[in-house]
Amino acid sequence: MAIDFCPGSKKFKEPQPENLKCPSCGREVEMWTDEIQRACPHCKKIILRKQEGATCLDWCRYAKECVGQDTYDNYMQNKAITTKQKLIEEMEAYFGSDTKRITHAKNVMHFAEEILKQEQADWHIVIPASILHDIGIKVAEKKYGSSAGLYQEKEGPVIARKILAKLSFKKEDIEEICGIIAHHHSPGVIHTLNFKALYDADWMVNLKDEADTKDKNKLEKTIDKIFLTETGKKIAQKIYL
């Protein structure tokens, strides 16, 4: 249960009422400043408070005690959904009319989410990396006349870092995500499970264009050689074999 005294700041909390517009029916709904979500009394849809940047719930060690486990869990879930959507919007805005690149990023993100259901990698690292992994392609094509992996790896981190900083990612998370982007075509440099999850998700989409999918015996050996996680191998085998 949430308490009225903040153990982090040693001050009493004073929630205030706010009127938020329901995104479903457009009616105004009263929500207190210490609430993360509320059901709209008109259409019954759940309204999730949008979080801009980091709040004390992101860094304070008393966060769960302060607001309660359920509220804290709802906040983190809402933040994850909001962060993913903002990253997608930033990626789409950057690529503009290049629907091929946008579709590829979303497909890689989808497979990354499937891998994360079984592998204990970090969602807040793998999903941003999946959305932004090819973000360097435009600059690579302009500067070098090529979308080759080494050029993507060289140009991508600078662009990704600006997007992640804009969305208030932690410095250490930005560095890890950009490190993965800087090597996403170069296995063997980074050995973390986060890298392996992204690498496998990318190959899940690319395999049909990079390997002979008609020769099943050869393809089975290719999958076993390329994919770095057991979950990635199983998903690839299910799709392609």
HUGIWO-V874805 format. One record per residue. N is the residue number from 1. D_FIRST is the distance of its C-alpha to the first C-alpha in Angstrom with 2 decimals. Layout:
# HUGIWO-V874805
n: [N & N]
d_first: [D_FIRST & D_FIRST]
This chain:
# HUGIWO-V874805
n: [1 & 2 & 3 & 4 & 5 & 6 & 7 & 8 & 9 & 10 & 11 & 12 & 13 & 14 & 15 & 16 & 17 & 18 & 19 & 20 & 21 & 22 & 23 & 24 & 25 & 26 & 27 & 28 & 29 & 30 & 31 & 32 & 33 & 34 & 35 & 36 & 37 & 38 & 39 & 40 & 41 & 42 & 43 & 44 & 45 & 46 & 47 & 48 & 49 & 50 & 51 & 52 & 53 & 54 & 55 & 56 & 57 & 58 & 59 & 60 & 61 & 62 & 63 & 64 & 65 & 66 & 67 & 68 & 69 & 70 & 71 & 72 & 73 & 74 & 75 & 76 & 77 & 78 & 79 & 80 & 81 & 82 & 83 & 84 & 85 & 86 & 87 & 88 & 89 & 90 & 91 & 92 & 93 & 94 & 95 & 96 & 97 & 98 & 99 & 100 & 101 & 102 & 103 & 104 & 105 & 106 & 107 & 108 & 109 & 110 & 111 & 112 & 113 & 114 & 115 & 116 & 117 & 118 & 119 & 120 & 121 & 122 & 123 & 124 & 125 & 126 & 127 & 128 & 129 & 130 & 131 & 132 & 133 & 134 & 135 & 136 & 137 & 138 & 139 & 140 & 141 & 142 & 143 & 144 & 145 & 146 & 147 & 148 & 149 & 150 & 151 & 152 & 153 & 154 & 155 & 156 & 157 & 158 & 159 & 160 & 161 & 162 & 163 & 164 & 165 & 166 & 167 & 168 & 169 & 170 & 171 & 172 & 173 & 174 & 175 & 176 & 177 & 178 & 179 & 180 & 181 & 182 & 183 & 184 & 185 & 186 & 187 & 188 & 189 & 190 & 191 & 192 & 193 & 194 & 195 & 196 & 197 & 198 & 199 & 200 & 201 & 202 & 203 & 204 & 205 & 206 & 207 & 208 & 209 & 210 & 211 & 212 & 213 & 214 & 215 & 216 & 217 & 218 & 219 & 220 & 221 & 222 & 223 & 224 & 225 & 226 & 227 & 228 & 229 & 230 & 231 & 232 & 233 & 234 & 235 & 236 & 237 & 238 & 239 & 240 & 241]
d_first: [0.00 & 3.81 & 6.48 & 9.96 & 11.97 & 12.85 & 13.80 & 16.27 & 18.30 & 17.78 & 17.54 & 15.53 & 14.22 & 16.20 & 15.35 & 18.54 & 19.61 & 21.76 & 24.12 & 24.24 & 26.96 & 26.24 & 28.25 & 29.26 & 30.62 & 30.83 & 29.27 & 27.06 & 23.39 & 21.10 & 18.03 & 16.01 & 16.27 & 12.60 & 12.67 & 14.15 & 15.58 & 16.62 & 19.22 & 22.48 & 23.41 & 27.04 & 27.41 & 24.03 & 23.85 & 20.66 & 20.87 & 19.57 & 19.53 & 22.30 & 21.65 & 24.76 & 25.15 & 22.67 & 19.60 & 17.67 & 15.31 & 18.57 & 19.64 & 17.21 & 16.42 & 13.14 & 12.03 & 9.48 & 8.04 & 8.44 & 7.01 & 4.81 & 7.45 & 8.27 & 8.80 & 10.62 & 12.65 & 13.59 & 14.69 & 16.80 & 18.31 & 19.18 & 20.64 & 22.70 & 24.13 & 24.93 & 26.48 & 28.63 & 29.87 & 30.77 & 32.64 & 34.53 & 35.45 & 36.72 & 38.68 & 40.18 & 41.17 & 42.82 & 44.80 & 45.67 & 48.05 & 48.10 & 46.47 & 47.65 & 45.53 & 42.50 & 42.79 & 43.26 & 40.12 & 38.03 & 39.66 & 38.95 & 35.28 & 35.20 & 36.68 & 34.42 & 31.40 & 33.22 & 33.93 & 30.34 & 29.34 & 31.31 & 31.77 & 29.11 & 30.03 & 27.79 & 27.02 & 26.74 & 30.25 & 32.08 & 31.26 & 32.28 & 35.34 & 36.24 & 36.17 & 38.16 & 40.34 & 43.55 & 42.92 & 46.06 & 48.48 & 49.61 & 50.55 & 52.13 & 54.32 & 55.33 & 56.13 & 57.54 & 58.45 & 56.38 & 52.92 & 53.45 & 50.46 & 51.51 & 51.64 & 48.24 & 46.83 & 48.64 & 47.63 & 44.17 & 42.02 & 43.11 & 42.09 & 38.83 & 37.89 & 38.35 & 36.18 & 33.34 & 33.55 & 33.54 & 30.22 & 28.71 & 28.67 & 28.39 & 31.87 & 31.73 & 30.61 & 33.45 & 35.89 & 34.98 & 35.07 & 38.36 & 39.73 & 39.23 & 40.86 & 43.70 & 44.51 & 43.45 & 47.11 & 47.71 & 46.20 & 46.66 & 45.69 & 41.90 & 40.76 & 36.97 & 35.25 & 34.01 & 37.69 & 38.77 & 36.26 & 37.51 & 41.10 & 40.97 & 39.35 & 42.17 & 44.82 & 43.47 & 44.60 & 47.71 & 49.16 & 51.02 & 52.89 & 53.46 & 54.56 & 57.05 & 54.84 & 57.91 & 58.85 & 56.09 & 57.29 & 57.37 & 54.04 & 52.37 & 53.63 & 52.50 & 48.93 & 48.87 & 50.21 & 48.17 & 44.60 & 42.51 & 39.63 & 40.09 & 37.84 & 39.98 & 43.11 & 41.95 & 40.99 & 44.30 & 46.27 & 44.73 & 45.57 & 48.97 & 50.57]
